[in-house]
Amino acid sequence: MGRWKAVAVAGGALAVVTGTLLVDPNRGLLPGCPLKELAGLDCPLCGGTRAAHALLTGDVGAAIDFNVFATLVVIPLLAFLVLRATVALWRGRPVSVPSPTWLAVGALFVFGVVRNLPFSWAAPLRA
């Protein structure tokens, strides 16, 4: 039973990656960030989908411009967690969230505050 769960997790991740690759978020096909629309603030993940699309198309510079934190921390962390969950399920072991993940959540909060400060280095360079 665990192997079917592992296949489902890997298949779901593959579907998300394929969708992100095929649908260009720069064309306005996806809804915008509610926080950006309502309050005019950049949330910590604003530009994350565009960054992921840029990474999948090989444009690392654009990915960093869209969201440096998503590019360097969130996307690799999500990839690691999906791989870890898939391997654990395949081996019939329980899936748990490693402790450093909570550190990343705290860093995400701090990044969200810092990127909205005037003249912040973390502000998105591309809209």
C-alpha positions as a Markdown table, in Angstrom:
| # | Residue | x | y | z |
|---|---|---|---|---|
| 1 | Met | 0.0 | 0.0 | 0.0 |
| 2 | Gly | 2.9 | 2.4 | 0.8 |
| 3 | Arg | 4.3 | 2.1 | -2.7 |
| 4 | Trp | 1.1 | 3.3 | -4.2 |
| 5 | Lys | 1.2 | 6.3 | -1.9 |
| 6 | Ala | 4.8 | 7.0 | -3.0 |
| 7 | Val | 3.8 | 6.8 | -6.7 |
| 8 | Ala | 0.9 | 9.2 | -5.9 |
| 9 | Val | 3.2 | 11.7 | -4.3 |
| 10 | Ala | 5.8 | 11.5 | -7.1 |
| 11 | Gly | 3.0 | 11.6 | -9.7 |
| 12 | Gly | 1.4 | 14.7 | -8.1 |
| 13 | Ala | 4.8 | 16.4 | -7.9 |
| 14 | Leu | 5.5 | 15.6 | -11.5 |
| 15 | Ala | 2.0 | 17.0 | -12.5 |
| 16 | Val | 2.7 | 20.3 | -10.6 |
| 17 | Val | 6.2 | 20.6 | -12.2 |
| 18 | Thr | 4.7 | 19.9 | -15.7 |
| 19 | Gly | 2.0 | 22.4 | -15.2 |
| 20 | Thr | 4.4 | 25.0 | -14.0 |
| 21 | Leu | 6.6 | 24.4 | -17.0 |
| 22 | Leu | 3.8 | 24.5 | -19.6 |
| 23 | Val | 1.7 | 27.4 | -18.2 |
| 24 | Asp | 3.7 | 30.7 | -18.3 |
| 25 | Pro | 2.6 | 32.7 | -15.3 |
| 26 | Asn | 4.0 | 35.9 | -16.9 |
| 27 | Arg | 1.1 | 35.8 | -19.4 |
| 28 | Gly | -1.5 | 36.5 | -16.7 |
| 29 | Leu | -3.3 | 33.2 | -16.9 |
| 30 | Leu | -3.0 | 32.6 | -13.2 |
| 31 | Pro | -4.7 | 34.7 | -10.5 |
| 32 | Gly | -2.5 | 37.2 | -8.7 |
| 33 | Cys | -1.5 | 37.2 | -5.0 |
| 34 | Pro | -4.4 | 38.3 | -2.8 |
| 35 | Leu | -2.1 | 40.2 | -0.4 |
| 36 | Lys | -0.6 | 42.1 | -3.3 |
| 37 | Glu | -4.0 | 42.8 | -4.8 |
| 38 | Leu | -5.6 | 43.9 | -1.5 |
| 39 | Ala | -2.9 | 45.5 | 0.5 |
| 40 | Gly | -0.2 | 46.3 | -2.1 |
| 41 | Leu | 2.4 | 44.2 | -0.2 |
| 42 | Asp | 4.6 | 41.5 | -1.6 |
| 43 | Cys | 4.1 | 38.3 | 0.3 |
| 44 | Pro | 7.1 | 36.1 | 0.9 |
| 45 | Leu | 6.1 | 33.9 | -2.0 |
| 46 | Cys | 5.1 | 36.6 | -4.5 |
| 47 | Gly | 7.0 | 35.8 | -7.7 |
| 48 | Gly | 7.5 | 32.2 | -6.6 |
| 49 | Thr | 5.5 | 30.6 | -9.4 |
| 50 | Arg | 7.3 | 32.8 | -11.9 |
| 51 | Ala | 10.6 | 31.9 | -10.3 |
| 52 | Ala | 9.8 | 28.2 | -10.6 |
| 53 | His | 8.8 | 28.6 | -14.2 |
| 54 | Ala | 12.0 | 30.5 | -14.9 |
| 55 | Leu | 14.1 | 27.8 | -13.3 |
| 56 | Leu | 12.3 | 25.1 | -15.3 |
| 57 | Thr | 13.1 | 26.9 | -18.5 |
| 58 | Gly | 16.7 | 27.4 | -17.5 |
| 59 | Asp | 16.7 | 31.2 | -16.7 |
| 60 | Val | 18.2 | 31.2 | -13.2 |
| 61 | Gly | 18.8 | 35.0 | -13.3 |
| 62 | Ala | 15.1 | 35.7 | -13.9 |
| 63 | Ala | 14.2 | 33.2 | -11.1 |
| 64 | Ile | 16.4 | 35.1 | -8.6 |
| 65 | Asp | 14.9 | 38.4 | -9.8 |
| 66 | Phe | 11.3 | 37.2 | -9.3 |
| 67 | Asn | 11.9 | 35.8 | -5.8 |
| 68 | Val | 15.4 | 35.2 | -4.4 |
| 69 | Phe | 14.1 | 33.3 | -1.3 |
| 70 | Ala | 11.8 | 31.0 | -3.3 |
| 71 | Thr | 14.6 | 30.3 | -5.8 |
| 72 | Leu | 17.3 | 29.6 | -3.2 |
| 73 | Val | 15.3 | 28.1 | -0.3 |
| 74 | Val | 11.7 | 27.3 | -0.9 |
| 75 | Ile | 11.9 | 25.4 | -4.2 |
| 76 | Pro | 14.9 | 23.3 | -3.2 |
| 77 | Leu | 13.3 | 22.6 | 0.2 |
| 78 | Leu | 10.0 | 21.5 | -1.4 |
| 79 | Ala | 11.9 | 19.3 | -3.8 |
| 80 | Phe | 13.8 | 17.7 | -0.9 |
| 81 | Leu | 10.6 | 17.2 | 1.1 |
| 82 | Val | 8.8 | 15.6 | -1.8 |
| 83 | Leu | 11.7 | 13.3 | -2.5 |
| 84 | Arg | 12.0 | 12.4 | 1.2 |
| 85 | Ala | 8.3 | 11.7 | 1.5 |
| 86 | Thr | 8.4 | 9.5 | -1.6 |
| 87 | Val | 11.3 | 7.5 | -0.4 |
| 88 | Ala | 9.8 | 7.1 | 3.1 |
| 89 | Leu | 6.5 | 5.9 | 1.7 |
| 90 | Trp | 8.2 | 3.6 | -0.8 |
| 91 | Arg | 10.0 | 2.0 | 2.1 |
| 92 | Gly | 6.8 | 1.8 | 4.2 |
| 93 | Arg | 8.0 | 4.3 | 6.8 |
| 94 | Pro | 6.0 | 7.2 | 8.3 |
| 95 | Val | 6.5 | 10.7 | 6.7 |
| 96 | Ser | 7.6 | 13.4 | 9.1 |
| 97 | Val | 8.6 | 17.0 | 8.7 |
| 98 | Pro | 12.3 | 17.6 | 9.6 |
| 99 | Ser | 13.1 | 20.2 | 12.2 |
| 100 | Pro | 15.0 | 22.5 | 9.8 |
| 101 | Thr | 11.8 | 23.0 | 7.9 |
| 102 | Trp | 10.4 | 25.1 | 10.8 |
| 103 | Leu | 13.5 | 27.3 | 10.6 |
| 104 | Ala | 12.7 | 27.8 | 6.9 |
| 105 | Val | 9.1 | 28.8 | 7.8 |
| 106 | Gly | 10.5 | 31.4 | 10.3 |
| 107 | Ala | 12.9 | 32.7 | 7.7 |
| 108 | Leu | 10.0 | 32.9 | 5.2 |
| 109 | Phe | 8.2 | 35.2 | 7.6 |
| 110 | Val | 11.3 | 37.4 | 8.1 |
| 111 | Phe | 11.8 | 37.6 | 4.4 |
| 112 | Gly | 8.2 | 38.7 | 3.9 |
| 113 | Val | 8.8 | 41.6 | 6.2 |
| 114 | Val | 12.2 | 42.5 | 4.8 |
| 115 | Arg | 11.1 | 42.5 | 1.2 |
| 116 | Asn | 8.4 | 45.2 | 1.9 |
| 117 | Leu | 10.8 | 47.6 | 3.6 |
| 118 | Pro | 11.7 | 50.7 | 1.5 |
| 119 | Phe | 14.8 | 50.2 | -0.7 |
| 120 | Ser | 14.9 | 46.5 | 0.3 |
| 121 | Trp | 17.4 | 44.2 | -1.5 |
| 122 | Ala | 14.7 | 41.5 | -1.4 |
| 123 | Ala | 12.1 | 43.4 | -3.3 |
| 124 | Pro | 11.1 | 41.7 | -6.6 |
| 125 | Leu | 13.1 | 43.2 | -9.5 |
| 126 | Arg | 10.6 | 42.2 | -12.1 |
| 127 | Ala | 6.8 | 42.7 | -11.8 |
